[in-house]
């Protein structure tokens, strides 16, 4: 894997070049790659190849390398591009409300681009849109009294929670056809057959099928539990 130079990628990319004006822009190429990934769903990042992107914009494959040196760099551009589509709203002074708003913005972005949760752990640099979100987190969480490093840790954990939850939501879309009552009945019988008394008692105490994890209320409830544990 080639070493990535973040200054060359993010700060020096728009320097004017000698010769003929370029036929395409880096933004155009990035948008084409995002469209290909979106169409392929949660595994969409693996569907992005330089050849497919070139065909999408009507360019030669080799010409793409004058804009983007490799596929890994293209993925970095894609991540920062979609992050910039929905930046968090201005802070209100209520840090919990502001972190919730930030998390909801992240969730909306990840649901719109289902390949995003899978590629975030492997990102190698932070683009300008991601840095804007980090700046926002530092500002809105200042009232917590945490040091900047602690705020960034909380931000990382919240982002990880959102990515994990969205991944589960996307997986549950395929299982949505299954009846929750049928699942609950199975769990009761399995718990009794296996002698799992604590689980059986829990299911008997609350006979209502759990809400689907795709409900916003479920996301909010879990997010609040996370925040209550991180900052008290």
C-alpha positions as CSV (number, residue, x, y, z in Angstrom):
1,X,0.0,0.0,0.0
2,X,1.4,3.4,-1.0
3,X,1.9,6.0,1.6
4,X,-0.6,8.8,1.3
5,X,0.5,12.5,1.6
6,X,-2.5,14.4,3.1
7,X,-1.0,17.8,2.1
8,X,-0.8,16.8,-1.6
9,X,-4.3,15.3,-1.4
10,X,-6.2,18.0,0.4
11,X,-4.1,21.2,0.2
12,X,-2.2,21.1,-3.1
13,X,-4.8,19.4,-5.3
14,X,-6.2,22.6,-6.9
15,X,-2.8,24.0,-8.0
16,X,-3.1,25.0,-11.6
17,X,-1.4,22.6,-14.0
18,X,0.6,23.3,-17.1
19,X,-0.8,22.3,-20.5
20,X,-4.3,21.9,-21.7
21,X,-7.2,22.5,-19.3
22,X,-8.3,19.2,-17.7
23,X,-11.3,17.5,-19.3
24,X,-12.7,16.5,-15.9
25,X,-12.5,17.6,-12.3
26,X,-11.6,15.6,-9.2
27,X,-15.1,16.4,-7.9
28,X,-16.7,14.9,-10.9
29,X,-14.7,11.8,-10.6
30,X,-15.5,11.5,-6.9
31,X,-19.2,12.0,-7.5
32,X,-19.1,9.3,-10.1
33,X,-17.4,6.9,-7.7
34,X,-20.0,7.7,-5.0
35,X,-22.9,7.0,-7.4
36,X,-21.4,3.6,-8.3
37,X,-20.9,2.7,-4.6
38,X,-24.4,3.9,-3.7
39,X,-26.0,1.7,-6.3
40,X,-24.2,-1.4,-4.9
41,X,-25.4,-1.0,-1.3
42,X,-23.4,-1.8,1.9
43,X,-20.6,-3.5,-0.1
44,X,-20.5,-0.7,-2.6
45,X,-16.9,0.3,-1.9
46,X,-15.7,-2.9,-3.4
47,X,-17.7,-2.1,-6.6
48,X,-15.7,1.0,-7.2
49,X,-12.9,0.5,-9.7
50,X,-11.0,3.0,-11.8
51,X,-12.4,1.3,-14.9
52,X,-16.0,1.7,-13.8
53,X,-15.5,5.3,-12.8
54,X,-13.8,6.0,-16.2
55,X,-16.8,4.5,-18.0
56,X,-19.2,6.4,-15.9
57,X,-17.8,9.8,-16.9
58,X,-16.8,8.7,-20.4
59,X,-13.0,8.9,-20.0
60,X,-10.1,6.6,-20.5
61,X,-8.9,4.6,-17.6
62,X,-5.4,5.9,-17.7
63,X,-6.5,9.5,-17.8
64,X,-8.1,9.1,-14.4
65,X,-4.7,8.6,-12.8
66,X,-3.8,12.3,-13.7
67,X,-6.6,13.2,-11.2
68,X,-6.5,10.4,-8.6
69,X,-3.3,8.3,-8.2
70,X,-5.0,5.2,-7.0
71,X,-8.2,3.6,-5.8
72,X,-7.4,4.1,-2.1
73,X,-7.1,7.8,-2.6
74,X,-10.4,7.8,-4.4
75,X,-12.0,6.2,-1.4
76,X,-10.6,9.0,0.8
77,X,-12.1,11.5,-1.5
78,X,-15.5,9.7,-1.5
79,X,-15.6,9.6,2.3
80,X,-15.0,13.3,2.7
81,X,-17.3,14.2,-0.1
82,X,-20.3,12.5,1.5
83,X,-19.4,13.8,4.9
84,X,-19.7,17.3,3.4
85,X,-23.2,16.7,2.1
86,X,-24.8,17.0,5.5
87,X,-22.7,19.0,8.0
88,X,-24.1,19.2,11.5
89,X,-26.4,22.2,12.4
90,X,-25.0,25.2,14.4
91,X,-24.6,24.6,18.1
92,X,-27.3,25.6,20.5
93,X,-25.4,25.7,23.8
94,X,-27.0,22.4,24.9
95,X,-24.1,19.9,24.3
96,X,-26.3,16.8,24.6
97,X,-28.8,18.2,22.0
98,X,-25.9,19.2,19.8
99,X,-24.2,15.8,19.9
100,X,-27.6,14.2,19.2
101,X,-28.0,16.4,16.2
102,X,-24.5,15.5,15.1
103,X,-25.2,11.8,15.5
104,X,-28.4,12.1,13.5
105,X,-26.6,13.9,10.7
106,X,-24.1,11.1,10.6
107,X,-26.9,8.5,10.6
108,X,-28.7,10.2,7.7
109,X,-25.5,10.3,5.7
110,X,-24.7,6.7,6.3
111,X,-28.1,5.5,5.5
112,X,-27.9,7.5,2.2
113,X,-24.5,6.0,1.5
114,X,-24.7,2.5,3.0
115,X,-21.1,1.6,2.0
116,X,-19.8,4.4,4.3
117,X,-19.8,2.5,7.7
118,X,-17.7,-0.3,6.3
119,X,-14.9,2.0,5.0
120,X,-14.6,4.5,7.9
121,X,-12.3,2.3,10.0
122,X,-9.8,2.0,7.2
123,X,-9.6,5.7,6.3
124,X,-6.0,7.0,6.2
125,X,-6.4,10.8,6.4
126,X,-8.9,13.5,7.3
127,X,-10.3,15.7,4.6
128,X,-11.6,19.3,5.0
129,X,-15.2,18.3,5.6
130,X,-14.3,15.8,8.3
131,X,-12.1,18.5,9.9
132,X,-15.1,20.8,10.0
133,X,-17.1,18.2,11.8
134,X,-14.2,17.7,14.3
135,X,-14.1,21.5,14.9
136,X,-17.9,21.5,15.4
137,X,-17.6,18.6,18.0
138,X,-14.8,20.5,19.9
139,X,-17.0,23.6,20.1
140,X,-20.3,22.1,21.0
141,X,-18.8,19.7,23.6
142,X,-16.7,22.4,25.3
143,X,-19.3,22.8,28.1
144,X,-18.7,19.2,29.2
145,X,-15.4,20.3,30.7
146,X,-13.6,17.5,29.0
147,X,-10.1,18.2,27.6
148,X,-9.9,18.4,23.8
149,X,-8.4,14.9,23.6
150,X,-11.4,13.6,25.7
151,X,-13.9,15.3,23.4
152,X,-12.2,13.7,20.3
153,X,-12.5,10.3,22.0
154,X,-16.2,10.9,22.7
155,X,-16.6,12.0,19.1
156,X,-14.9,8.8,17.9
157,X,-17.0,6.6,20.1
158,X,-20.2,8.3,18.9
159,X,-19.2,7.9,15.3
160,X,-18.4,4.3,15.9
161,X,-21.8,3.8,17.5
162,X,-23.6,5.4,14.6
163,X,-21.7,3.3,12.1
164,X,-22.4,0.1,14.0
165,X,-26.1,0.9,14.4
166,X,-26.5,1.9,10.8
167,X,-24.8,-1.4,9.8
168,X,-27.3,-3.3,11.9
169,X,-30.2,-1.2,10.5
170,X,-29.2,-2.1,6.9
171,X,-28.9,-5.7,7.8
172,X,-32.3,-5.7,9.4
173,X,-33.9,-4.4,6.2
174,X,-33.3,-7.8,4.7
175,X,-35.0,-9.5,7.7
176,X,-37.9,-7.0,7.8
177,X,-40.3,-9.6,6.3
178,X,-40.0,-11.8,9.4
179,X,-42.9,-11.4,11.9
180,X,-41.6,-10.0,15.3
181,X,-44.3,-12.0,17.1
182,X,-43.0,-15.2,15.5
183,X,-39.4,-14.4,16.6
184,X,-40.6,-13.7,20.1
185,X,-42.4,-17.0,20.3
186,X,-39.3,-18.8,19.1
187,X,-37.2,-17.1,21.7
188,X,-39.6,-18.1,24.5
189,X,-39.6,-21.7,23.5
190,X,-35.8,-21.8,22.9
191,X,-35.2,-20.2,26.3
192,X,-37.4,-22.7,28.1
193,X,-36.0,-25.7,26.2
194,X,-32.4,-24.6,27.0
195,X,-33.1,-23.9,30.7
196,X,-32.3,-20.2,30.3
197,X,-34.4,-19.1,33.2
198,X,-33.3,-15.5,33.3
199,X,-34.0,-14.9,29.7
200,X,-37.3,-16.8,29.9
201,X,-38.4,-14.6,32.9
202,X,-37.4,-11.5,31.0
203,X,-39.5,-12.6,28.0
204,X,-42.5,-13.5,30.2
205,X,-42.3,-10.1,32.0
206,X,-42.4,-8.2,28.7
207,X,-44.5,-10.0,26.1
208,X,-44.4,-7.1,23.6
209,X,-42.2,-7.7,20.6
210,X,-39.3,-5.3,20.6
211,X,-39.5,-2.3,18.2
212,X,-37.5,-2.7,15.0
213,X,-34.0,-1.2,15.4
214,X,-34.6,1.1,12.4
215,X,-36.9,3.3,14.5
216,X,-35.4,6.7,15.3
217,X,-36.6,6.3,18.9
218,X,-34.4,3.2,19.3
219,X,-31.4,5.1,18.0
220,X,-32.1,8.0,20.3
221,X,-32.5,5.8,23.3
222,X,-29.2,3.9,22.7
223,X,-27.4,7.2,21.9
224,X,-28.6,8.6,25.3
225,X,-27.3,5.6,27.1
226,X,-24.0,6.0,25.4
227,X,-23.7,9.7,26.3
228,X,-24.8,9.1,29.9
229,X,-22.0,6.6,30.3
230,X,-19.3,8.7,28.6
231,X,-20.0,12.0,30.3
232,X,-21.6,12.2,33.7
